[in-house]
Amino acid sequence: MLKQEFRKFIIMDTKSNEFNGNWFNGMLNLWKKDVSWSSKSRKEKTVCIWFALSFISMLALSHTWLFFPAFVSFILSLVKVTKIKMEE
């Protein structure tokens, strides 16, 4: 049932204008519209990108000693993300 609903969602949304290119660009455009990326300030965008990159680097470097600086970066970015005002 859930798989059919997901397929219906993908098929329905791939016919929209956001999916002109490939599926990744379409999903990125849907995400940008959902989080209202264009209305964010430059500082908020920087903190969001910093959070994502530090999370990915923490996962990718989990088996080396570089995990510890990545973890510290992740914690610092998490503190900054919590200070961003969220829209309701």
Steps between C-alpha positions, in 0.01 A plus 500: 500500500772747599708404198206575268443839664869584459489403133188712451676794667811463284301456178271792580784734591718403206237645271530840667731779387754436777613178331615644166848349527587194700332375816770639732447857381127453533528375857739786581250753360218346704716517812590865433134587459402307813754668728467839325874508429483825304366690803789393727780743577857430396597419859216247534597333173863480611405339832273247327773401254756483782268271697447266202869482412609439859239225537616330180867533594430359846344192342766463232791540741358287782775238468797740522633743757355784288164407649573713807544834315198412286299430815603834652400677178167319503429606860591863424278503193219341700522784753478756217208319335299509823542877515342551155139613521268239361181589314179342617 
